[in-house]
Amino acid sequence: MRPLLLASAALLAFAATSARAEEGMWTYDNFPIARANQTLGTNIDQAFLDRVRLSSVKFGGCSAGVVSGQGLVMTNNHCVATCVANLSTPQQQYGETGFTPRTREEERKCPGATAEILTDISDVTERMHKAGEGLEGQAFTQAREAEAGRIETEACGNDPKIRCQVVSLYRGGQFKLYRFRKYTDVRLAWAPEDRAATFGGDLDNFSFPRFAIDAAFIRLYEDGKPVKTPTHFVWNADKPTEGEAVFVSGNPGATQRLLTMDQLATIRDVVLPLDQLIASELRGRLIRYAEEGEDQAFIAMDPIVGVENTYKRGLGRMRALTDADFIQAKAAAEADFMQRYAAADANGSNPWEALKTIQPLARELYAPTALLEGGTAMGTTSVAGGSQLFQWAKAIVRGAQERAKPSDQRLAEFADSRLPGVESGLFAEKPTYPELEQIRLEWWLSKTREWLTVDSPYVRTLLGKESPEDLSARVVAGTKLADPAVRRALWTGGLAAVQASDDPMIQYVLSIDADARAVRAEWENKVKAPTDRASEQLAAARFAAYGDAVYPDATGTLRLTYGKVEGSDVPGQRFGAFTTFAGLWDRATGAEPFKVAPKLLAAKDRIDPNAVMDMAVSTDTIGGSSGSPAVNARGEIIGANFDSTVLTQRNAYGYDRNTNRSVIVTTQAVTVALRDVYGMDHLLAELGVRR
């Protein structure tokens, strides 16, 4: 093996036991303070962790950080892209011009957006494990979910300002109750021109050097006023220093490092190929639609960016799971773990064998479950192609059916403790575009028919005697669900109103719901429940062998990781730690995707060419870490994570310090943009930056 790969193998093997160096997306109640200080030469303490946690924000599927005492929060521009699109019209396209309110009164609410700050963590493992004792299959899953709902309700009650969530860690080895302060009035305070944040387009995505000001500000409001946030990050507008310590606090979406080799083979052979084919073909349809005219390009812009991001991330993960050296290192780590487990286990149980026997069923059931129901936690395929109208209809139909039952007998997402989140998304005043909705539905129906075959009984239910084209056109043209008042009336009216509705989208979802529920039940009985059981055994084995030196897989909950500002020097990835505005001017060609945003280009003579735009950091991040505040050892914010390199996508399955690099937009670049490009003087004053 080459020296790089030898190092990678050693790191991966060690990852199966305990973490070292910068590895680990650590929970705040188990952060290795001493090890971090030793690695970085810092002197952080528990008070530092508490300040960082209380200044960190979960914003939808992204992360963010509070940066003033008046509820001002920094995140990525791509994290507010949906908000920008929802606030825009073909006549006023904020993606083209930037959103630059001159006063707080001009800040505008992001439809359906929520933000949360984690305030407390408590252990509920014993209760959750006891709830599933002696049960199998869907009964096991339902009992666990019901207990989680009870715990959440007990902890939060009906307080709309608080949200509680039972979080599974170590794939069922631990359960923690996370308590959040919730904000449902989130307003856009600043966003640059889209081209300033996405310079380089898909060609530069998941790469470095980067020349993107991928930053934006939102503000938390309550009772019509900005929220007071005395605990917040201090803004540092100085140039970052190569080699300095960096802590990144965010909500990484999902990693699969604790999966067995058999489970990873299912991801490689079944999950990723389906997800990649689906994403690539949807991308093609959206691009074709965008080429029809300016209005179509405006409508498709945000969806195209999202699909391209999903596809490129999946491509990096496929490369990891087909890299013989990478897989060999993972296999060696598993063999070492199995040997230790066998030596210590007097009962002779074998959770690896249990998980192996599940995989044929997982392979068989993944496609119908992903395409008809979603929610397998294995892949990224969206039911109905992500159609907003379909999603609203499904929430209304399922909600009506489930709310007729006691809370502990419902599907997990409709438990009393989780209904406020459902209602927030359902009643949001978001624009919808019939042509885009039809494209998504038509594509989903055609791909489901192709993947499951014409003879599948599921496909017969989905289509009946109609074609994907005719069915999608009919239900989109006839539905009135774009009107939030209609959605609210159906939700409030309950099951009787839903069953009496003549809305074609509602009736269509009702007609296919039984099949979708059956697919979900089969998955939970044959895959999810036995997987959770065996994974619990593996978690117990890890704790017995390695104690708390093991960190859990990412689950979309708040984590802290650490590293240093530095470039990379490995084959296929050689670069320095920083990019500057001078590099932007040099890279610009005047043609897309290397065309500089107009306002940014007009400010060229006012901008210090040596100001740092973006930096590479060796922190352990993954999708969902977007917007995560990057903080120095003094607790000052010095940037926001917005990407990682393509080689880092193997990070889903194992950390490799040599290739892992997070890409951070610096606070220096954001300061330059606010001051020299967009004239946001009131924000600069709020951040404590002198004009």
Salt bridges, closest charged atoms under 4 A:
GLU22 OE2 - ARG657 NH2 2.86
ASP29 OD2 - LYS176 NZ 2.55
ASP50 OD1 - ARG53 NH2 3.57
GLU107 OE1 - ARG219 NE 2.89
GLU116 OE2 - ARG163 NE 2.45
GLU145 OE1 - ARG418 NH1 3.56
GLU147 OE2 - ARG127 NH2 2.77
GLU147 OE1 - ARG150 NH2 2.87
GLU152 OE2 - ARG418 NH2 2.87
GLU154 OE1 - ARG127 NH1 2.88
ASP185 OD2 - ARG187 NH2 2.90
ASP204 OD1 - ARG587 NH2 2.92
ASP214 OD2 - HIS78 ND1 2.75
GLU222 OE1 - LYS161 NZ 3.99
GLU222 OE2 - ARG181 NH2 2.80
ASP269 OD1 - ARG268 NE 2.69
ASP269 OD2 - ARG363 NH2 2.89
GLU281 OE1 - LYS447 NZ 2.84
GLU292 OE2 - ARG288 NH1 2.74
GLU308 OE2 - ARG283 NE 3.15
ASP323 OD2 - ARG650 NH2 3.27
ASP336 OD2 - ARG340 NE 2.90
GLU373 OE1 - LYS394 NZ 3.32
GLU373 OE1 - ARG398 NH2 2.85
GLU373 OE2 - ARG520 NH1 3.12
GLU402 OE2 - LYS405 NZ 2.98
GLU402 OE2 - ARG517 NH2 2.75
ASP408 OD2 - ARG150 NH1 3.30
GLU413 OE2 - ARG520 NH1 2.83
ASP416 OD1 - ARG410 NH1 2.75
GLU442 OE2 - ARG285 NH1 3.63
GLU450 OE1 - LYS447 NZ 2.72
GLU466 OE1 - ARG474 NH2 2.89
ASP513 OD1 - ARG398 NE 2.61
ASP513 OD2 - ARG517 NE 2.82
GLU522 OE2 - LYS526 NZ 2.89
GLU524 OE2 - ARG520 NE 3.22
ASP532 OD2 - LYS528 NZ 2.95
GLU536 OE1 - HIS129 NE2 3.86
GLU536 OE2 - ARG144 NH2 2.19
ASP553 OD2 - ARG171 NE 3.01
GLU566 OE2 - ARG657 NH2 2.37
GLU566 OE1 - ARG661 NH2 3.40
ASP569 OD1 - ARG574 NE 2.69
GLU592 OE2 - ARG195 NE 2.91
ASP620 OD1 - ARG257 NH2 2.64
GLU636 OE1 - ARG634 NH2 2.87
ASP643 OD2 - ARG210 NH1 2.40
ASP676 OD1 - ARG675 NE 3.05
ASP681 OD1 - ARG691 NE 2.81
GLU686 OE1 - ARG104 NH2 3.52
GLU686 OE2 - ARG219 NH1 2.73
